[in-house]
Amino acid sequence: MFRHFHSDINAVFENDPAARSRFEVVFTYSGLHAIWAHRIAHSLYRNKWYTVARIISQFSRFMTGIEIHPGATIGSRLFIDHGMGVVIGETCELGDDVVIYQGVTLGGTGKEKGKRHPTIGNSVVIGSGAKVLGSFKVGDNSNIGSNAVVLREVPDNSTVVGNPGRIVKRNGERVGDRLDHKQLPDPVIEMFREMQKEIDGLKSELEKLREPVAGGDLRK
Ligand SMILES: CC(C)(COP(=O)(O)OP(=O)(O)OC[C@H]1O[C@@H](n2cnc3c(N)ncnc32)[C@H](O)[C@@H]1OP(=O)(O)O)[C@@H](O)C(=O)NCCC(=O)NCCS
């Protein structure tokens, strides 16, 4: 439980340029306090001290605004920035080097039993306000954009944004399921094209009328 102490603090320095000193980090980073409380609660939970574990978890929530169910499994160097409003469900599994911002929910859809919360891979960033709901995996090195609502498996090295969440980047390449902005229809240009066609038609009609006809010349 305590072997993580130093690496938890180092994770703050790696992810937050605003962190100044170890003293400040230890005493003022609520994400860190929530993680430490969770490590105690989780150890009690694994030894079947369920109620005591829940009491610690709820006390930590009261102090930090971060609710981590004691049953959740978290890896090394988790960094929770700001933290307020973060909820991590009972059957969540988090890999190493995960970054979570405020307002993130790692929860269930309410339709599943047993394992009902997501599994988050290594080095995943989950932006503020994002909701990841269901018992699927978010692959390693993936980014979940702020306010995304993710309801399906996310492959490794992907960026997911929007509601419902869609993959917009994979392995550094943009994914082609978005609108191609260069091919968007332009109604004004379309209207000018139609007008041009009509003008050309009218011109040729006029030319025909101007041609000399038997019995007179219309040009006169
Ligand atoms: C998703 C994120 C991690 C960037 O990942 P990335 O792989 O570098 O993705 P990009 O910045 O190249 O963006 C890819 C596309 O998604 C769009 N996008 C990025 N974040 C988005 C979001 N949160 N919602 C909607 N669209 C988003 C971009 O505009 C871009 O669109 P385009 O291809 O049409 O130009 C980042 O935008 C984000 O949301 N980070 C969270 C940060 C946060 O919560 N900070 C709180 C600090 S208090």
PDBQT file of the ligand as one rigid body, heavy atoms in Angstrom, charges set to zero:
ROOT
HETATM    1  C1  LIG A 301      -9.237  14.944 -26.631  1.00  0.00    +0.000 C 
HETATM    2  C2  LIG A 301      -7.960  15.655 -26.185  1.00  0.00    +0.000 C 
HETATM    3  C3  LIG A 301      -7.267  14.826 -25.109  1.00  0.00    +0.000 C 
HETATM    4  C4  LIG A 301      -7.017  15.839 -27.372  1.00  0.00    +0.000 C 
HETATM    5  O1  LIG A 301      -6.632  14.608 -27.930  1.00  0.00    +0.000 OA
HETATM    6  P1  LIG A 301      -5.801  14.558 -29.305  1.00  0.00    +0.000 P 
HETATM    7  O2  LIG A 301      -5.613  13.137 -29.679  1.00  0.00    +0.000 OA
HETATM    8  O3  LIG A 301      -4.582  15.411 -29.158  1.00  0.00    +0.000 OA
HETATM    9  O4  LIG A 301      -6.847  15.186 -30.326  1.00  0.00    +0.000 OA
HETATM   10  P2  LIG A 301      -6.779  16.551 -31.188  1.00  0.00    +0.000 P 
HETATM   11  O5  LIG A 301      -6.526  17.716 -30.289  1.00  0.00    +0.000 OA
HETATM   12  O6  LIG A 301      -5.863  16.332 -32.361  1.00  0.00    +0.000 OA
HETATM   13  O7  LIG A 301      -8.282  16.658 -31.704  1.00  0.00    +0.000 OA
HETATM   14  C5  LIG A 301      -8.823  15.756 -32.658  1.00  0.00    +0.000 C 
HETATM   15  C6  LIG A 301     -10.189  16.311 -33.077  1.00  0.00    +0.000 C 
HETATM   16  O8  LIG A 301     -11.107  16.230 -31.978  1.00  0.00    +0.000 OA
HETATM   17  C7  LIG A 301     -11.636  17.516 -31.657  1.00  0.00    +0.000 C 
HETATM   18  N1  LIG A 301     -11.746  17.590 -30.198  1.00  0.00    +0.000 N 
HETATM   19  C8  LIG A 301     -10.733  17.568 -29.313  1.00  0.00    +0.000 A 
HETATM   20  N2  LIG A 301     -11.231  17.578 -28.067  1.00  0.00    +0.000 NA
HETATM   21  C9  LIG A 301     -12.586  17.618 -28.178  1.00  0.00    +0.000 A 
HETATM   22  C10 LIG A 301     -13.643  17.637 -27.233  1.00  0.00    +0.000 A 
HETATM   23  N3  LIG A 301     -13.400  17.617 -25.941  1.00  0.00    +0.000 N 
HETATM   24  N4  LIG A 301     -14.918  17.648 -27.699  1.00  0.00    +0.000 NA
HETATM   25  C11 LIG A 301     -15.174  17.660 -29.034  1.00  0.00    +0.000 A 
HETATM   26  N5  LIG A 301     -14.200  17.635 -29.979  1.00  0.00    +0.000 NA
HETATM   27  C12 LIG A 301     -12.921  17.619 -29.549  1.00  0.00    +0.000 A 
HETATM   28  C13 LIG A 301     -10.618  18.502 -32.211  1.00  0.00    +0.000 C 
HETATM   29  O9  LIG A 301     -11.215  19.748 -32.494  1.00  0.00    +0.000 OA
HETATM   30  C14 LIG A 301     -10.146  17.793 -33.458  1.00  0.00    +0.000 C 
HETATM   31  O10 LIG A 301     -11.133  17.977 -34.451  1.00  0.00    +0.000 OA
HETATM   32  P3  LIG A 301     -10.709  18.188 -36.006  1.00  0.00    +0.000 P 
HETATM   33  O11 LIG A 301     -10.030  16.905 -36.409  1.00  0.00    +0.000 OA
HETATM   34  O12 LIG A 301     -12.007  18.423 -36.729  1.00  0.00    +0.000 OA
HETATM   35  O13 LIG A 301      -9.790  19.354 -36.033  1.00  0.00    +0.000 OA
HETATM   36  C15 LIG A 301      -8.246  17.068 -25.635  1.00  0.00    +0.000 C 
HETATM   37  O14 LIG A 301      -8.873  17.864 -26.632  1.00  0.00    +0.000 OA
HETATM   38  C16 LIG A 301      -9.124  17.060 -24.394  1.00  0.00    +0.000 C 
HETATM   39  O15 LIG A 301     -10.361  17.084 -24.449  1.00  0.00    +0.000 OA
HETATM   40  N6  LIG A 301      -8.395  17.020 -23.228  1.00  0.00    +0.000 N 
HETATM   41  C17 LIG A 301      -9.012  17.087 -21.956  1.00  0.00    +0.000 C 
HETATM   42  C18 LIG A 301      -8.350  18.168 -21.172  1.00  0.00    +0.000 C 
HETATM   43  C19 LIG A 301      -9.140  18.570 -19.946  1.00  0.00    +0.000 C 
HETATM   44  O16 LIG A 301     -10.138  17.985 -19.566  1.00  0.00    +0.000 OA
HETATM   45  N7  LIG A 301      -8.659  19.581 -19.304  1.00  0.00    +0.000 N 
HETATM   46  C20 LIG A 301      -9.247  20.093 -18.102  1.00  0.00    +0.000 C 
HETATM   47  C21 LIG A 301      -8.197  20.917 -17.429  1.00  0.00    +0.000 C 
HETATM   48  S1  LIG A 301      -8.877  21.698 -16.028  1.00  0.00    +0.000 SA
ENDROOT
TORSDOF 0
